[in-house]
């Protein structure tokens, strides 16, 4: 996978592996009147844990996607989201 390094703006190659740096894509945001905002995302490399901070490339380095995700096939809080998982975050 080709990714962009947020620090330098240069293209870099990522391997789909939990040991790689975190790369994820938010592909859908929905507002549910009963639950709130739901953010759906997929992890392409690395792991998302409660201690991780994410940087969005479109918002000039602002933090985004606070931890506390749910993998779609499990309706419970999880400790980490791994490479290849599609998950959602209730905001």
PyMOL Python script that loads the backbone (N, CA, C, O; Angstrom):
from pymol import cmd

cmd.read_pdbstr("""\
ATOM      1  N   UNK A   1       0.840  -1.158   0.000  1.00  0.00           N
ATOM      2  CA  UNK A   1       0.000   0.000   0.000  1.00  0.00           C
ATOM      3  C   UNK A   1       0.903   1.244   0.000  1.00  0.00           C
ATOM      4  O   UNK A   1       1.915   1.291   0.699  1.00  0.00           O
ATOM      5  N   UNK A   2       0.525   2.220  -0.777  1.00  0.00           N
ATOM      6  CA  UNK A   2       1.230   3.498  -0.806  1.00  0.00           C
ATOM      7  C   UNK A   2       0.518   4.452   0.158  1.00  0.00           C
ATOM      8  O   UNK A   2      -0.702   4.605   0.100  1.00  0.00           O
ATOM      9  N   UNK A   3       1.281   5.084   1.032  1.00  0.00           N
ATOM     10  CA  UNK A   3       0.732   6.027   2.012  1.00  0.00           C
ATOM     11  C   UNK A   3       1.529   7.317   1.957  1.00  0.00           C
ATOM     12  O   UNK A   3       2.607   7.361   1.364  1.00  0.00           O
ATOM     13  N   UNK A   4       1.005   8.365   2.570  1.00  0.00           N
ATOM     14  CA  UNK A   4       1.697   9.648   2.647  1.00  0.00           C
ATOM     15  C   UNK A   4       2.113   9.878   4.092  1.00  0.00           C
ATOM     16  O   UNK A   4       1.293   9.807   5.008  1.00  0.00           O
ATOM     17  N   UNK A   5       3.390  10.153   4.280  1.00  0.00           N
ATOM     18  CA  UNK A   5       3.914  10.452   5.607  1.00  0.00           C
ATOM     19  C   UNK A   5       3.439  11.850   6.001  1.00  0.00           C
ATOM     20  O   UNK A   5       3.779  12.822   5.327  1.00  0.00           O
ATOM     21  N   UNK A   6       2.647  11.975   7.099  1.00  0.00           N
ATOM     22  CA  UNK A   6       2.115  13.298   7.458  1.00  0.00           C
ATOM     23  C   UNK A   6       3.192  14.305   7.866  1.00  0.00           C
ATOM     24  O   UNK A   6       2.971  15.512   7.759  1.00  0.00           O
ATOM     25  N   UNK A   7       4.340  13.838   8.326  1.00  0.00           N
ATOM     26  CA  UNK A   7       5.400  14.747   8.756  1.00  0.00           C
ATOM     27  C   UNK A   7       6.124  15.377   7.565  1.00  0.00           C
ATOM     28  O   UNK A   7       6.479  16.556   7.599  1.00  0.00           O
ATOM     29  N   UNK A   8       6.342  14.580   6.508  1.00  0.00           N
ATOM     30  CA  UNK A   8       7.129  15.067   5.381  1.00  0.00           C
ATOM     31  C   UNK A   8       6.306  15.278   4.117  1.00  0.00           C
ATOM     32  O   UNK A   8       6.719  16.034   3.238  1.00  0.00           O
ATOM     33  N   UNK A   9       5.151  14.627   4.008  1.00  0.00           N
ATOM     34  CA  UNK A   9       4.351  14.709   2.791  1.00  0.00           C
ATOM     35  C   UNK A   9       4.840  13.780   1.700  1.00  0.00           C
ATOM     36  O   UNK A   9       4.289  13.778   0.599  1.00  0.00           O
ATOM     37  N   UNK A  10       5.867  12.987   1.984  1.00  0.00           N
ATOM     38  CA  UNK A  10       6.435  12.074   1.000  1.00  0.00           C
ATOM     39  C   UNK A  10       5.661  10.761   0.965  1.00  0.00           C
ATOM     40  O   UNK A  10       5.101  10.329   1.973  1.00  0.00           O
ATOM     41  N   UNK A  11       5.639  10.137  -0.205  1.00  0.00           N
ATOM     42  CA  UNK A  11       5.003   8.821  -0.319  1.00  0.00           C
ATOM     43  C   UNK A  11       5.883   7.778   0.341  1.00  0.00           C
ATOM     44  O   UNK A  11       7.110   7.845   0.266  1.00  0.00           O
ATOM     45  N   UNK A  12       5.244   6.808   0.992  1.00  0.00           N
ATOM     46  CA  UNK A  12       5.939   5.713   1.641  1.00  0.00           C
ATOM     47  C   UNK A  12       5.142   4.443   1.409  1.00  0.00           C
ATOM     48  O   UNK A  12       3.945   4.504   1.127  1.00  0.00           O
ATOM     49  N   UNK A  13       5.783   3.307   1.523  1.00  0.00           N
ATOM     50  CA  UNK A  13       5.116   2.025   1.332  1.00  0.00           C
ATOM     51  C   UNK A  13       4.818   1.409   2.688  1.00  0.00           C
ATOM     52  O   UNK A  13       5.667   1.404   3.578  1.00  0.00           O
ATOM     53  N   UNK A  14       3.607   0.891   2.839  1.00  0.00           N
ATOM     54  CA  UNK A  14       3.212   0.212   4.071  1.00  0.00           C
ATOM     55  C   UNK A  14       2.823  -1.218   3.741  1.00  0.00           C
ATOM     56  O   UNK A  14       2.221  -1.494   2.703  1.00  0.00           O
ATOM     57  N   UNK A  15       3.175  -2.115   4.639  1.00  0.00           N
ATOM     58  CA  UNK A  15       2.781  -3.520   4.539  1.00  0.00           C
ATOM     59  C   UNK A  15       1.604  -3.718   5.482  1.00  0.00           C
ATOM     60  O   UNK A  15       1.590  -3.148   6.573  1.00  0.00           O
ATOM     61  N   UNK A  16       0.633  -4.502   5.089  1.00  0.00           N
ATOM     62  CA  UNK A  16      -0.534  -4.782   5.942  1.00  0.00           C
ATOM     63  C   UNK A  16      -0.093  -5.687   7.090  1.00  0.00           C
ATOM     64  O   UNK A  16      -0.135  -6.913   6.986  1.00  0.00           O
ATOM     65  N   UNK A  17       0.329  -5.056   8.188  1.00  0.00           N
ATOM     66  CA  UNK A  17       0.846  -5.783   9.337  1.00  0.00           C
ATOM     67  C   UNK A  17       0.598  -4.950  10.596  1.00  0.00           C
ATOM     68  O   UNK A  17       0.676  -3.722  10.549  1.00  0.00           O
ATOM     69  N   UNK A  18       0.302  -5.603  11.711  1.00  0.00           N
ATOM     70  CA  UNK A  18       0.069  -4.910  12.979  1.00  0.00           C
ATOM     71  C   UNK A  18       1.308  -4.177  13.482  1.00  0.00           C
ATOM     72  O   UNK A  18       1.186  -3.245  14.276  1.00  0.00           O
ATOM     73  N   UNK A  19       2.499  -4.578  13.038  1.00  0.00           N
ATOM     74  CA  UNK A  19       3.737  -3.968  13.516  1.00  0.00           C
ATOM     75  C   UNK A  19       4.105  -2.699  12.752  1.00  0.00           C
ATOM     76  O   UNK A  19       5.013  -1.982  13.170  1.00  0.00           O
ATOM     77  N   UNK A  20       3.438  -2.408  11.665  1.00  0.00           N
ATOM     78  CA  UNK A  20       3.675  -1.192  10.885  1.00  0.00           C
ATOM     79  C   UNK A  20       3.046   0.011  11.586  1.00  0.00           C
ATOM     80  O   UNK A  20       2.209  -0.175  12.470  1.00  0.00           O
ATOM     81  N   UNK A  21       3.419   1.231  11.221  1.00  0.00           N
ATOM     82  CA  UNK A  21       2.738   2.415  11.767  1.00  0.00           C
ATOM     83  C   UNK A  21       1.264   2.428  11.366  1.00  0.00           C
ATOM     84  O   UNK A  21       0.882   1.859  10.343  1.00  0.00           O
ATOM     85  N   UNK A  22       0.459   3.071  12.171  1.00  0.00           N
ATOM     86  CA  UNK A  22      -0.985   3.101  11.958  1.00  0.00           C
ATOM     87  C   UNK A  22      -1.358   3.861  10.691  1.00  0.00           C
ATOM     88  O   UNK A  22      -0.907   4.986  10.475  1.00  0.00           O
ATOM     89  N   UNK A  23      -2.179   3.241   9.863  1.00  0.00           N
ATOM     90  CA  UNK A  23      -2.778   3.883   8.688  1.00  0.00           C
ATOM     91  C   UNK A  23      -4.219   3.406   8.616  1.00  0.00           C
ATOM     92  O   UNK A  23      -4.477   2.206   8.524  1.00  0.00           O
ATOM     93  N   UNK A  24      -5.163   4.349   8.658  1.00  0.00           N
ATOM     94  CA  UNK A  24      -6.571   3.974   8.596  1.00  0.00           C
ATOM     95  C   UNK A  24      -7.311   4.947   7.699  1.00  0.00           C
ATOM     96  O   UNK A  24      -6.838   6.049   7.420  1.00  0.00           O
ATOM     97  N   UNK A  25      -8.481   4.518   7.255  1.00  0.00           N
ATOM     98  CA  UNK A  25      -9.318   5.341   6.390  1.00  0.00           C
ATOM     99  C   UNK A  25     -10.721   5.393   6.969  1.00  0.00           C
ATOM    100  O   UNK A  25     -11.365   4.359   7.143  1.00  0.00           O
ATOM    101  N   UNK A  26     -11.195   6.593   7.266  1.00  0.00           N
ATOM    102  CA  UNK A  26     -12.585   6.784   7.661  1.00  0.00           C
ATOM    103  C   UNK A  26     -13.389   6.842   6.371  1.00  0.00           C
ATOM    104  O   UNK A  26     -13.155   7.715   5.536  1.00  0.00           O
ATOM    105  N   UNK A  27     -14.339   5.916   6.197  1.00  0.00           N
ATOM    106  CA  UNK A  27     -15.063   5.870   4.940  1.00  0.00           C
ATOM    107  C   UNK A  27     -16.540   6.238   5.065  1.00  0.00           C
ATOM    108  O   UNK A  27     -17.233   6.358   4.055  1.00  0.00           O
ATOM    109  N   UNK A  28     -17.024   6.415   6.279  1.00  0.00           N
ATOM    110  CA  UNK A  28     -18.427   6.787   6.434  1.00  0.00           C
ATOM    111  C   UNK A  28     -18.646   7.407   7.807  1.00  0.00           C
ATOM    112  O   UNK A  28     -18.157   6.894   8.814  1.00  0.00           O
ATOM    113  N   UNK A  29     -19.384   8.511   7.843  1.00  0.00           N
ATOM    114  CA  UNK A  29     -19.786   9.139   9.094  1.00  0.00           C
ATOM    115  C   UNK A  29     -21.299   9.301   9.044  1.00  0.00           C
ATOM    116  O   UNK A  29     -21.836   9.873   8.095  1.00  0.00           O
ATOM    117  N   UNK A  30     -21.983   8.797  10.065  1.00  0.00           N
ATOM    118  CA  UNK A  30     -23.440   8.811  10.102  1.00  0.00           C
ATOM    119  C   UNK A  30     -23.883   9.430  11.415  1.00  0.00           C
ATOM    120  O   UNK A  30     -23.282   9.179  12.459  1.00  0.00           O
ATOM    121  N   UNK A  31     -24.933  10.237  11.365  1.00  0.00           N
ATOM    122  CA  UNK A  31     -25.518  10.766  12.593  1.00  0.00           C
ATOM    123  C   UNK A  31     -26.810  10.009  12.863  1.00  0.00           C
ATOM    124  O   UNK A  31     -27.764  10.077  12.089  1.00  0.00           O
ATOM    125  N   UNK A  32     -26.820   9.293  13.967  1.00  0.00           N
ATOM    126  CA  UNK A  32     -27.994   8.531  14.389  1.00  0.00           C
ATOM    127  C   UNK A  32     -28.681   9.336  15.495  1.00  0.00           C
ATOM    128  O   UNK A  32     -28.015   9.737  16.449  1.00  0.00           O
ATOM    129  N   UNK A  33     -29.994   9.584  15.399  1.00  0.00           N
ATOM    130  CA  UNK A  33     -30.663  10.403  16.417  1.00  0.00           C
ATOM    131  C   UNK A  33     -30.680   9.764  17.808  1.00  0.00           C
ATOM    132  O   UNK A  33     -30.847  10.466  18.805  1.00  0.00           O
ATOM    133  N   UNK A  34     -30.510   8.448  17.885  1.00  0.00           N
ATOM    134  CA  UNK A  34     -30.555   7.758  19.177  1.00  0.00           C
ATOM    135  C   UNK A  34     -29.174   7.493  19.758  1.00  0.00           C
ATOM    136  O   UNK A  34     -29.025   7.410  20.977  1.00  0.00           O
ATOM    137  N   UNK A  35     -28.172   7.360  18.913  1.00  0.00           N
ATOM    138  CA  UNK A  35     -26.837   6.984  19.374  1.00  0.00           C
ATOM    139  C   UNK A  35     -25.857   8.149  19.304  1.00  0.00           C
ATOM    140  O   UNK A  35     -25.011   8.288  20.187  1.00  0.00           O
ATOM    141  N   UNK A  36     -25.949   8.971  18.295  1.00  0.00           N
ATOM    142  CA  UNK A  36     -24.993  10.054  18.076  1.00  0.00           C
ATOM    143  C   UNK A  36     -24.257   9.843  16.767  1.00  0.00           C
ATOM    144  O   UNK A  36     -24.786   9.221  15.846  1.00  0.00           O
ATOM    145  N   UNK A  37     -23.049  10.354  16.680  1.00  0.00           N
ATOM    146  CA  UNK A  37     -22.255  10.203  15.466  1.00  0.00           C
ATOM    147  C   UNK A  37     -21.548   8.854  15.457  1.00  0.00           C
ATOM    148  O   UNK A  37     -20.919   8.463  16.440  1.00  0.00           O
ATOM    149  N   UNK A  38     -21.657   8.157  14.349  1.00  0.00           N
ATOM    150  CA  UNK A  38     -20.973   6.881  14.144  1.00  0.00           C
ATOM    151  C   UNK A  38     -19.913   7.094  13.072  1.00  0.00           C
ATOM    152  O   UNK A  38     -20.227   7.572  11.982  1.00  0.00           O
ATOM    153  N   UNK A  39     -18.667   6.748  13.366  1.00  0.00           N
ATOM    154  CA  UNK A  39     -17.569   6.873  12.422  1.00  0.00           C
ATOM    155  C   UNK A  39     -17.097   5.479  12.063  1.00  0.00           C
ATOM    156  O   UNK A  39     -16.603   4.745  12.919  1.00  0.00           O
ATOM    157  N   UNK A  40     -17.247   5.110  10.792  1.00  0.00           N
ATOM    158  CA  UNK A  40     -16.811   3.805  10.307  1.00  0.00           C
ATOM    159  C   UNK A  40     -15.424   3.949   9.688  1.00  0.00           C
ATOM    160  O   UNK A  40     -15.178   4.886   8.929  1.00  0.00           O
ATOM    161  N   UNK A  41     -14.519   3.028  10.007  1.00  0.00           N
ATOM    162  CA  UNK A  41     -13.165   3.110   9.467  1.00  0.00           C
ATOM    163  C   UNK A  41     -12.571   1.721   9.286  1.00  0.00           C
ATOM    164  O   UNK A  41     -13.034   0.741   9.870  1.00  0.00           O
ATOM    165  N   UNK A  42     -11.520   1.666   8.451  1.00  0.00           N
ATOM    166  CA  UNK A  42     -10.792   0.423   8.216  1.00  0.00           C
ATOM    167  C   UNK A  42      -9.322   0.662   8.523  1.00  0.00           C
ATOM    168  O   UNK A  42      -8.759   1.698   8.167  1.00  0.00           O
ATOM    169  N   UNK A  43      -8.709  -0.312   9.190  1.00  0.00           N
ATOM    170  CA  UNK A  43      -7.284  -0.255   9.508  1.00  0.00           C
ATOM    171  C   UNK A  43      -6.516  -0.935   8.376  1.00  0.00           C
ATOM    172  O   UNK A  43      -6.740  -2.111   8.090  1.00  0.00           O
ATOM    173  N   UNK A  44      -5.614  -0.200   7.736  1.00  0.00           N
ATOM    174  CA  UNK A  44      -4.796  -0.752   6.657  1.00  0.00           C
ATOM    175  C   UNK A  44      -3.450  -1.251   7.155  1.00  0.00           C
ATOM    176  O   UNK A  44      -2.895  -2.185   6.577  1.00  0.00           O
ATOM    177  N   UNK A  45      -2.915  -0.659   8.205  1.00  0.00           N
ATOM    178  CA  UNK A  45      -1.703  -1.166   8.843  1.00  0.00           C
ATOM    179  C   UNK A  45      -1.666  -0.645  10.273  1.00  0.00           C
ATOM    180  O   UNK A  45      -2.263   0.383  10.593  1.00  0.00           O
ATOM    181  N   UNK A  46      -0.955  -1.373  11.123  1.00  0.00           N
ATOM    182  CA  UNK A  46      -0.840  -0.984  12.521  1.00  0.00           C
ATOM    183  C   UNK A  46      -2.043  -1.399  13.347  1.00  0.00           C
ATOM    184  O   UNK A  46      -2.876  -2.191  12.907  1.00  0.00           O
ATOM    185  N   UNK A  47      -2.119  -0.855  14.543  1.00  0.00           N
ATOM    186  CA  UNK A  47      -3.209  -1.128  15.476  1.00  0.00           C
ATOM    187  C   UNK A  47      -3.684   0.187  16.071  1.00  0.00           C
ATOM    188  O   UNK A  47      -2.894   1.109  16.274  1.00  0.00           O
ATOM    189  N   UNK A  48      -4.961   0.266  16.344  1.00  0.00           N
ATOM    190  CA  UNK A  48      -5.513   1.424  17.038  1.00  0.00           C
ATOM    191  C   UNK A  48      -5.840   0.981  18.455  1.00  0.00           C
ATOM    192  O   UNK A  48      -6.661   0.088  18.662  1.00  0.00           O
ATOM    193  N   UNK A  49      -5.200   1.604  19.418  1.00  0.00           N
ATOM    194  CA  UNK A  49      -5.409   1.308  20.831  1.00  0.00           C
ATOM    195  C   UNK A  49      -5.898   2.566  21.532  1.00  0.00           C
ATOM    196  O   UNK A  49      -5.786   3.657  20.974  1.00  0.00           O
ATOM    197  N   UNK A  50      -6.441   2.441  22.746  1.00  0.00           N
ATOM    198  CA  UNK A  50      -6.940   3.619  23.456  1.00  0.00           C
ATOM    199  C   UNK A  50      -5.888   4.711  23.679  1.00  0.00           C
ATOM    200  O   UNK A  50      -6.247   5.873  23.866  1.00  0.00           O
ATOM    201  N   UNK A  51      -4.612   4.365  23.664  1.00  0.00           N
ATOM    202  CA  UNK A  51      -3.573   5.374  23.890  1.00  0.00           C
ATOM    203  C   UNK A  51      -3.125   6.054  22.599  1.00  0.00           C
ATOM    204  O   UNK A  51      -2.402   7.049  22.657  1.00  0.00           O
ATOM    205  N   UNK A  52      -3.537   5.540  21.424  1.00  0.00           N
ATOM    206  CA  UNK A  52      -3.137   6.131  20.150  1.00  0.00           C
ATOM    207  C   UNK A  52      -3.806   7.476  19.919  1.00  0.00           C
ATOM    208  O   UNK A  52      -4.932   7.710  20.357  1.00  0.00           O
ATOM    209  N   UNK A  53      -3.097   8.349  19.226  1.00  0.00           N
ATOM    210  CA  UNK A  53      -3.673   9.591  18.711  1.00  0.00           C
ATOM    211  C   UNK A  53      -3.529   9.529  17.199  1.00  0.00           C
ATOM    212  O   UNK A  53      -2.484   9.137  16.681  1.00  0.00           O
ATOM    213  N   UNK A  54      -4.567   9.912  16.507  1.00  0.00           N
ATOM    214  CA  UNK A  54      -4.557   9.882  15.046  1.00  0.00           C
ATOM    215  C   UNK A  54      -4.453  11.307  14.524  1.00  0.00           C
ATOM    216  O   UNK A  54      -4.949  12.249  15.143  1.00  0.00           O
ATOM    217  N   UNK A  55      -3.809  11.448  13.389  1.00  0.00           N
ATOM    218  CA  UNK A  55      -3.710  12.740  12.724  1.00  0.00           C
ATOM    219  C   UNK A  55      -4.414  12.628  11.387  1.00  0.00           C
ATOM    220  O   UNK A  55      -4.143  11.713  10.609  1.00  0.00           O
ATOM    221  N   UNK A  56      -5.313  13.554  11.121  1.00  0.00           N
ATOM    222  CA  UNK A  56      -6.004  13.565   9.846  1.00  0.00           C
ATOM    223  C   UNK A  56      -5.262  14.474   8.868  1.00  0.00           C
ATOM    224  O   UNK A  56      -4.889  15.595   9.216  1.00  0.00           O
ATOM    225  N   UNK A  57      -5.053  13.997   7.664  1.00  0.00           N
ATOM    226  CA  UNK A  57      -4.304  14.767   6.684  1.00  0.00           C
ATOM    227  C   UNK A  57      -5.107  15.937   6.138  1.00  0.00           C
ATOM    228  O   UNK A  57      -4.521  16.912   5.666  1.00  0.00           O
ATOM    229  N   UNK A  58      -6.425  15.866   6.188  1.00  0.00           N
ATOM    230  CA  UNK A  58      -7.239  16.930   5.620  1.00  0.00           C
ATOM    231  C   UNK A  58      -7.496  18.067   6.600  1.00  0.00           C
ATOM    232  O   UNK A  58      -8.032  19.099   6.196  1.00  0.00           O
ATOM    233  N   UNK A  59      -7.143  17.921   7.844  1.00  0.00           N
ATOM    234  CA  UNK A  59      -7.412  18.943   8.854  1.00  0.00           C
ATOM    235  C   UNK A  59      -6.128  19.549   9.417  1.00  0.00           C
ATOM    236  O   UNK A  59      -6.126  20.051  10.541  1.00  0.00           O
ATOM    237  N   UNK A  60      -5.058  19.510   8.666  1.00  0.00           N
ATOM    238  CA  UNK A  60      -3.792  20.156   9.038  1.00  0.00           C
ATOM    239  C   UNK A  60      -3.280  19.726  10.409  1.00  0.00           C
ATOM    240  O   UNK A  60      -2.941  20.560  11.248  1.00  0.00           O
ATOM    241  N   UNK A  61      -3.229  18.415  10.624  1.00  0.00           N
ATOM    242  CA  UNK A  61      -2.610  17.902  11.840  1.00  0.00           C
ATOM    243  C   UNK A  61      -3.480  17.870  13.065  1.00  0.00           C
ATOM    244  O   UNK A  61      -2.967  17.642  14.161  1.00  0.00           O
ATOM    245  N   UNK A  62      -4.778  18.088  12.938  1.00  0.00           N
ATOM    246  CA  UNK A  62      -5.653  18.006  14.096  1.00  0.00           C
ATOM    247  C   UNK A  62      -5.833  16.549  14.506  1.00  0.00           C
ATOM    248  O   UNK A  62      -5.817  15.654  13.662  1.00  0.00           O
ATOM    249  N   UNK A  63      -6.003  16.317  15.799  1.00  0.00           N
ATOM    250  CA  UNK A  63      -6.299  14.970  16.273  1.00  0.00           C
ATOM    251  C   UNK A  63      -7.703  14.588  15.854  1.00  0.00           C
ATOM    252  O   UNK A  63      -8.600  15.431  15.812  1.00  0.00           O
ATOM    253  N   UNK A  64      -7.888  13.336  15.548  1.00  0.00           N
ATOM    254  CA  UNK A  64      -9.194  12.853  15.120  1.00  0.00           C
ATOM    255  C   UNK A  64      -9.382  11.435  15.610  1.00  0.00           C
ATOM    256  O   UNK A  64      -8.432  10.791  16.056  1.00  0.00           O
ATOM    257  N   UNK A  65     -10.595  10.956  15.530  1.00  0.00           N
ATOM    258  CA  UNK A  65     -10.950   9.587  15.864  1.00  0.00           C
ATOM    259  C   UNK A  65     -10.466   9.181  17.251  1.00  0.00           C
ATOM    260  O   UNK A  65      -9.542   8.376  17.364  1.00  0.00           O
ATOM    261  N   UNK A  66     -11.068   9.718  18.302  1.00  0.00           N
ATOM    262  CA  UNK A  66     -10.652   9.334  19.641  1.00  0.00           C
ATOM    263  C   UNK A  66     -10.840   7.836  19.861  1.00  0.00           C
ATOM    264  O   UNK A  66     -11.715   7.228  19.246  1.00  0.00           O
ATOM    265  N   UNK A  67     -10.026   7.235  20.734  1.00  0.00           N
ATOM    266  CA  UNK A  67     -10.105   5.795  20.952  1.00  0.00           C
ATOM    267  C   UNK A  67     -11.422   5.367  21.590  1.00  0.00           C
ATOM    268  O   UNK A  67     -12.188   6.195  22.083  1.00  0.00           O
ATOM    269  N   UNK A  68     -11.671   4.063  21.573  1.00  0.00           N
ATOM    270  CA  UNK A  68     -12.890   3.490  22.115  1.00  0.00           C
ATOM    271  C   UNK A  68     -13.740   2.922  21.004  1.00  0.00           C
ATOM    272  O   UNK A  68     -14.928   3.234  20.909  1.00  0.00           O
ATOM    273  N   UNK A  69     -13.152   2.096  20.165  1.00  0.00           N
ATOM    274  CA  UNK A  69     -13.820   1.598  18.966  1.00  0.00           C
ATOM    275  C   UNK A  69     -14.514   0.262  19.220  1.00  0.00           C
ATOM    276  O   UNK A  69     -14.251  -0.419  20.211  1.00  0.00           O
ATOM    277  N   UNK A  70     -15.390  -0.084  18.314  1.00  0.00           N
ATOM    278  CA  UNK A  70     -16.075  -1.376  18.303  1.00  0.00           C
ATOM    279  C   UNK A  70     -15.833  -2.024  16.946  1.00  0.00           C
ATOM    280  O   UNK A  70     -16.037  -1.384  15.915  1.00  0.00           O
ATOM    281  N   UNK A  71     -15.401  -3.280  16.929  1.00  0.00           N
ATOM    282  CA  UNK A  71     -15.323  -4.011  15.669  1.00  0.00           C
ATOM    283  C   UNK A  71     -16.750  -4.364  15.277  1.00  0.00           C
ATOM    284  O   UNK A  71     -17.565  -4.697  16.137  1.00  0.00           O
ATOM    285  N   UNK A  72     -17.060  -4.295  13.980  1.00  0.00           N
ATOM    286  CA  UNK A  72     -18.446  -4.407  13.544  1.00  0.00           C
ATOM    287  C   UNK A  72     -19.109  -5.729  13.896  1.00  0.00           C
ATOM    288  O   UNK A  72     -20.306  -5.755  14.181  1.00  0.00           O
ATOM    289  N   UNK A  73     -18.359  -6.830  13.884  1.00  0.00           N
ATOM    290  CA  UNK A  73     -19.009  -8.114  14.172  1.00  0.00           C
ATOM    291  C   UNK A  73     -19.137  -8.384  15.671  1.00  0.00           C
ATOM    292  O   UNK A  73     -19.723  -9.395  16.058  1.00  0.00           O
ATOM    293  N   UNK A  74     -18.605  -7.507  16.521  1.00  0.00           N
ATOM    294  CA  UNK A  74     -18.738  -7.621  17.973  1.00  0.00           C
ATOM    295  C   UNK A  74     -19.309  -6.319  18.503  1.00  0.00           C
ATOM    296  O   UNK A  74     -18.804  -5.249  18.162  1.00  0.00           O
ATOM    297  N   UNK A  75     -20.323  -6.375  19.309  1.00  0.00           N
ATOM    298  CA  UNK A  75     -20.949  -5.165  19.861  1.00  0.00           C
ATOM    299  C   UNK A  75     -20.447  -4.908  21.278  1.00  0.00           C
ATOM    300  O   UNK A  75     -21.241  -4.824  22.215  1.00  0.00           O
ATOM    301  N   UNK A  76     -19.149  -4.784  21.435  1.00  0.00           N
ATOM    302  CA  UNK A  76     -18.568  -4.547  22.749  1.00  0.00           C
ATOM    303  C   UNK A  76     -17.317  -3.702  22.594  1.00  0.00           C
ATOM    304  O   UNK A  76     -16.702  -3.689  21.528  1.00  0.00           O
ATOM    305  N   UNK A  77     -16.937  -2.994  23.654  1.00  0.00           N
ATOM    306  CA  UNK A  77     -15.686  -2.235  23.619  1.00  0.00           C
ATOM    307  C   UNK A  77     -14.528  -3.209  23.476  1.00  0.00           C
ATOM    308  O   UNK A  77     -14.556  -4.312  24.020  1.00  0.00           O
ATOM    309  N   UNK A  78     -13.506  -2.785  22.734  1.00  0.00           N
ATOM    310  CA  UNK A  78     -12.344  -3.645  22.521  1.00  0.00           C
ATOM    311  C   UNK A  78     -11.086  -2.880  22.905  1.00  0.00           C
ATOM    312  O   UNK A  78     -11.090  -1.651  22.977  1.00  0.00           O
ATOM    313  N   UNK A  79     -10.010  -3.619  23.151  1.00  0.00           N
ATOM    314  CA  UNK A  79      -8.742  -3.008  23.544  1.00  0.00           C
ATOM    315  C   UNK A  79      -7.952  -2.494  22.356  1.00  0.00           C
ATOM    316  O   UNK A  79      -7.195  -1.532  22.486  1.00  0.00           O
ATOM    317  N   UNK A  80      -8.118  -3.129  21.182  1.00  0.00           N
ATOM    318  CA  UNK A  80      -7.355  -2.713  20.003  1.00  0.00           C
ATOM    319  C   UNK A  80      -8.106  -3.114  18.747  1.00  0.00           C
ATOM    320  O   UNK A  80      -8.849  -4.095  18.727  1.00  0.00           O
ATOM    321  N   UNK A  81      -7.893  -2.329  17.702  1.00  0.00           N
ATOM    322  CA  UNK A  81      -8.403  -2.660  16.374  1.00  0.00           C
ATOM    323  C   UNK A  81      -7.173  -2.990  15.545  1.00  0.00           C
ATOM    324  O   UNK A  81      -6.216  -2.216  15.524  1.00  0.00           O
ATOM    325  N   UNK A  82      -7.185  -4.131  14.861  1.00  0.00           N
ATOM    326  CA  UNK A  82      -6.004  -4.641  14.167  1.00  0.00           C
ATOM    327  C   UNK A  82      -6.105  -4.448  12.658  1.00  0.00           C
ATOM    328  O   UNK A  82      -7.163  -4.120  12.122  1.00  0.00           O
ATOM    329  N   UNK A  83      -4.971  -4.661  11.991  1.00  0.00           N
ATOM    330  CA  UNK A  83      -4.895  -4.559  10.537  1.00  0.00           C
ATOM    331  C   UNK A  83      -5.972  -5.420   9.890  1.00  0.00           C
ATOM    332  O   UNK A  83      -6.130  -6.594  10.226  1.00  0.00           O
ATOM    333  N   UNK A  84      -6.711  -4.823   8.958  1.00  0.00           N
ATOM    334  CA  UNK A  84      -7.765  -5.533   8.232  1.00  0.00           C
ATOM    335  C   UNK A  84      -9.142  -5.396   8.860  1.00  0.00           C
ATOM    336  O   UNK A  84     -10.141  -5.713   8.213  1.00  0.00           O
ATOM    337  N   UNK A  85      -9.223  -4.932  10.108  1.00  0.00           N
ATOM    338  CA  UNK A  85     -10.526  -4.774  10.773  1.00  0.00           C
ATOM    339  C   UNK A  85     -11.265  -3.566  10.224  1.00  0.00           C
ATOM    340  O   UNK A  85     -10.669  -2.541   9.895  1.00  0.00           O
ATOM    341  N   UNK A  86     -12.569  -3.715  10.135  1.00  0.00           N
ATOM    342  CA  UNK A  86     -13.473  -2.593   9.886  1.00  0.00           C
ATOM    343  C   UNK A  86     -14.199  -2.376  11.187  1.00  0.00           C
ATOM    344  O   UNK A  86     -14.778  -3.307  11.747  1.00  0.00           O
ATOM    345  N   UNK A  87     -14.171  -1.151  11.673  1.00  0.00           N
ATOM    346  CA  UNK A  87     -14.713  -0.872  13.003  1.00  0.00           C
ATOM    347  C   UNK A  87     -15.513   0.429  12.971  1.00  0.00           C
ATOM    348  O   UNK A  87     -15.534   1.141  11.967  1.00  0.00           O
ATOM    349  N   UNK A  88     -16.166   0.718  14.089  1.00  0.00           N
ATOM    350  CA  UNK A  88     -16.865   1.989  14.207  1.00  0.00           C
ATOM    351  C   UNK A  88     -16.571   2.588  15.557  1.00  0.00           C
ATOM    352  O   UNK A  88     -16.249   1.890  16.519  1.00  0.00           O
ATOM    353  N   UNK A  89     -16.691   3.895  15.605  1.00  0.00           N
ATOM    354  CA  UNK A  89     -16.481   4.654  16.834  1.00  0.00           C
ATOM    355  C   UNK A  89     -17.723   5.475  17.080  1.00  0.00           C
ATOM    356  O   UNK A  89     -18.178   6.206  16.200  1.00  0.00           O
ATOM    357  N   UNK A  90     -18.272   5.358  18.269  1.00  0.00           N
ATOM    358  CA  UNK A  90     -19.416   6.164  18.673  1.00  0.00           C
ATOM    359  C   UNK A  90     -18.883   7.457  19.268  1.00  0.00           C
ATOM    360  O   UNK A  90     -18.101   7.425  20.219  1.00  0.00           O
ATOM    361  N   UNK A  91     -19.291   8.580  18.728  1.00  0.00           N
ATOM    362  CA  UNK A  91     -18.796   9.868  19.216  1.00  0.00           C
ATOM    363  C   UNK A  91     -19.932  10.608  19.872  1.00  0.00           C
ATOM    364  O   UNK A  91     -19.742  11.724  20.358  1.00  0.00           O
TER     365      UNK A  91
END
""", "prot")
cmd.dss("prot")
cmd.show_as("cartoon", "prot")
cmd.util.cbc("prot")
cmd.orient("prot")
